Amino acid sequence: MYYKRIRELREDNDKTQKEIAELLNTTQQHYSRIENGATEITADRVIMLSKFYNVSTDYILGLSNSPLPKK
């Protein structure tokens, strides 16, 4: 459930939906739908969030419980 992870990451980093939406070059409303699971997130946006938060894409996608990227 990626949408739970991206919400947790955003909140843990004290970011607003608007700030993350700007990072992803979208609107706050669209990002809100992604975060609520109403809209799927694209692979390129998962990668952008992964780099921004310095976590693995597997962590965002719920495939790993370790947020650290593999080296």
Phi, psi and omega in degrees: 000082185302326185295329176292319181294317183290329175292315179299316179298316180298312181294320179296335180258013177051045178251152176267162175300323180298318179297316181290323177300318178297319177302319183272003179059049178218182179270161177298322181296317179293317179297322178301319178294324176296313183294334179267000178081009180278338180229137178288149176265143180277158181300319181295327178285327174298317179296317179299316179294321178301314179292319181297314182272354182057049175232166180283153174296326177300322179295313179300319183280355178083015180273348180216148176264357178263119181287345184283133176294146176287143181253000000 
